[in-house]
Amino acid sequence: MRSIATFFALAAGALLALAGTLQAAETAAAPKPDFGPVALWPGTAPGDAPDLALEEKAVPGKPGQKQVTRLTGVTRPTIEVYKPAKDADTGAAVVVCPGGGYGILAWDLEGTEICRWLNSIGVTGVLLKYRVPGRKDRPRGEPPLQDAQRAIRLVRANAKAWGIDPGRIGVMGFSAGGHLSAAASTNVDKTTYEPVDEADRLSARPDFAMLIYPAYLVADEKADAPTISPELTITKETPPTILVVTGDDRFTTGALFYYRALRAAGVPAELHIYPTGGHGYGLRPSEHTVSTWPKRCEDWLRALGMLKPSPTAS
């Protein structure tokens, strides 16, 4: 009996040690921002009531869903700045907008993991925690657009301190975050909030946009002749854009018609439609060829001149 008890004691100890090692490895792997979190607004966000009854929290996934950190109840939007290694820093930056149907934010899948990838190609990742879920009596994308515009302006205002080229600041979004990135790209002259400080004198126009399995780009995905969603006004001022989607994604039509509208307006654009892969894959590898999309985006950024070394990054 003693030998059996000893065996189970040793096994339990080994399992605890392994759990501790795995937890430590997970903690070590989690990226830490170099700057931030930085609050977007000095007080209550525009349009929100000071006593708004929302509390930020993590939302567990449903049984069978992939492991994703989901945040909701965001009333104090922020940005977190993740810098690449100094010897690889190009000076370019991207404001990253996670998706989640404007109800939650897929914080790791479409946020911190994306910033880590951007760092690997010499780009600063600026992770935007925008307001979710939607507010009553307001279009669901309105508060997030205010947050995105404010985020771009704050990055420009802090460009020198954060080693960023103010002329190479883009946006990148996934699913609903792709719609938000499109909104930030097509409402460059729209005033969405009253200025709060000197940063709001700066342009909120992104210099480029990357829309990965974007949602809500057309008013009706099932229409015979879909029209671009009315809040997205594409003009020649819309920045160069790359879109990535799969043929079995329910939002494929929106990406296709958005691309056509960009081309009609004379906006440099690139569209990649992969055969399979669905929706919500982020950077996580799979057997589908859509897993190669990061390389396509890297090539596109390089062709735009966004990955050239910059003295501002030193």
N, C-alpha and C positions, 0 to 999 in steps of 0.2 A: 504493500500500500504506500509505503514511503516513497518508493521509486516512482509510482504513478503520480503521487502528489508533487514530487520534485519535478517530474516531466511537465505537468500542467503549469507549475509555477514558472519554470523556465520559459515555456511557450508563451505564457501571458506576458512575461517580462519582455520577450523578444518582440511580441506584437506591439506592446506599448512603445518600445524603442523605435520600431519601424514607423509607427504612427507619428511619433515625434519628429523623426527624420523627414518624413513626407511633408508634414506641416511646416517644418523649417524651410524645406526646399521650395514649397509653394510660396511662403512668405518672401523668401529671397528672390524668387522669380517675379514677384509682383513689382512693376515699375513704380518708382517714386518720382513725383514731379520735381523739376529743378526750381520752378517758381510757382507759388500758389499753394492752395486754391486762392484765386483772386476774385473777390466779389464783383459782379458786373455793375451793380447799382449801389450808390451810397446809402440808400434807405430802402423803402418798399419799392419793388419793381413796378414800372408803370402799368396802371390799370388794375393792379391788385389792391385789395383792401388790407390795411395793417393787421386786421384780426382774421385773415383768411384761415379757415379751419382745415388746413392740410398739414400733414407731418411727413417729412421725408423718411422713407423706409425702403428696405429691400423686399422684393416680392418673390416668393418661392415659385419655381416652375411647376407646371402640371406634370403628373406622372407620365414618363416616357419622353418628356422634352429634354433637349440637350442642356448641359450645364452652362447656365448663363447668369451673371449677376444682373438683376433687373431692379432699377430704381424708380420710384414714383413719389408723388407728393412733394415735388421740388418747388419751393417758394423763394429760395435764395439762390438764383443761378450763379454759376462761377465758371472760370476757366482755370485749367491746370496746364502748365507749360513743361513739355518734355524735350530736352535738348539732346542732339546726337553727340557722339564723341567729338572733341574739339578739332582733331585732325581730319575729320570727315565732314564737318559742318559746312554746308553750302550757303547758308544764310536764308534759304527759302523756308517758308512756314506754311502749315495747313491747319485751319480750324476744322476739327473733326466733330461731326454731328451724328451721334449714335441714333439708331432707329428704335421703333417700338410702338408704332401706330399712334403717336402723340398721347399715349397712355402711360408708357414706361420708357426707360432708357436701357438699352442692352449695353451696359457700362463696360464690360470687359470684351465681349465678342466684337463690338463695333466701336470700341473706345480705346481702352488702354492697350489692347493687342494691336490696334491700328497705329497708335503712336509709336509703339516699339518698332513696327515695320518701317514707318516713316524715318525714324532715327537710323535704321540700317542703311538707308539710301541718302543719308546726310541732310534730312529735312527735320525741322522742329515741328513736333506735334502739339497742337493747342486743343486740348479736350474740352468741349463745351458741355456743361451741364445746364441744359435749358429747361424751362418750366413745363412740367407735365404733372397731372393730366390736363386736358383742356379746361378752360374756365367757362362758367355758365355765362350765357348771353354774349359770348365773344367767339368769333371764328377760331377753330382749334389751332390754326397755324399762326395766329396773330401774335400772342405773347412770345412764342419761340422765335419769330422773325425779329421782333424787337431785341431779343437776347443775342441773336446771331449778328445783327448789325452792330450792336454795342460791342460784342466780342471782337469783331474785325477792327473797329476803331481803337479799342484798347490795345490790341496787338500793335497797331501802327504807332500809337502814342508811346508805347514802351519798347519800340523796335531797337533803339540804341542800347538800352539796358539789357535786353534779352538777346542781343546779337543776331537780329533779324533784319533782312533787307525789306524796307517798307514797300518796295515795288514788286515783291515776289511773295505775296500772301494769298493763298487760295483757300477754298472750302472743299470739304469732302464729306459726303453723307451716304447713309445706308437706309434703304426703305423710306420710312417717314423722314429720316434725316437727309435722304436724298432729295425729297420734296423741299425740305427746309433749305438745303443748299441751292436748289433751283430758285427758290423764292428770294434768297439773298442775292442771287445772280441776276434776277430780272426785275428787282425793285430798287435799283441802285439810286434813283432820284426820288424815291418815295420817303416822306417823313413819317415815321411810324411812332415817334415819341418826342417829347419836348427835350431839348438839350439839357444835360445836367452838369457838364463841366467842359473844359477845353478839348478833351478827347473827341467830343461830338462835333467839333469843327472839321474833323478829318473825314476822308472818304470811307464809306462802308462798302464800296465795290470790291469784290474779290478779284484778283488778277487771273485766276483760273478756277475751274470747278471740276470735281470728279464725282460722278453720280453712280453709285454702285447699287444694283437692283433697286432703283428709285421707285417710289410709290406715288400715286395721286397726280401724275403729270398731265393726265387728260381727264375731262369731266366724266367720261363714261367709257371704261375699257371695252365694253361689249357693243358699243355703237358701230354702225357700218362705216361712218366717217367721223371718228372721234375728233373733238376740238380740245385744244390746250386749255387746261384749267384756268379760269378767268383771273386768278390771282397771280398768274405767271405771264408777264408781259415781255416777250422776247423782242429785243431790238438789236441794232448793230453795236450797242454798248454792252450787251451781254458778253461776259468773258469767254475765252476758249473753254470748251467743255468736252470731257470724255464720259461716255456712258457704258456701263457693263450690265448685261442682263442675260438670262437664259431663255431658251424657247419654251420651257415648261414652267415659266414664272407667270403668275396671273397678271403681272404688270408689264409684260413684254410690249404690248401695243403702245402703252404710254411712252416707253423709252424710244420706240421707233418713230412715233409722230413728233415727239419733242426734238429728236435729231433732225427730222425733216424741217421743222420750224426754224431751228438754228441755222441750217444751211440756207433756207429761204431768206433769212435776215442777213446773210453774209458773215455769220459767226463761224470761226474755225471750230470744227467738231469732229469727233471720232466715236464710232459706235461698234461695240463688240457684242454679238449675240452668240452665245455658246449653246449647244444642243440641249444639254440637261444640267441639272444641279439645283433647280427649284429656287428657293428664296431663303435668305437669312443664314448664309454659309460663312460670312465674314472671311477671315484668312485661313480658317481651319481646313487642312487638306482632306481631299476625298478622291474617289476614283474618277470624278468628273473633270473634264478638261478646263472647266471654269476655274479650277484651283490655280490656274496659271495667270489669272487676271492681274495680280500685282506686278508681274513683269511687263505686261502691256502698259500699265499706268506709269511704271518707271521709264519705259522707252518714250512714252508720250511726253512726260515731264522733261526728259533730256532733250527731246526735239524742240520743245518750247523754249529751251534755254534756262529752265528753272533750276537745273542741277549743276550749273557752273559754279565754281568756287567764288566766294564773295569776300572782299576784305572786311565787310561789316560783321562777319561771323567770327573774326579773331578776337 
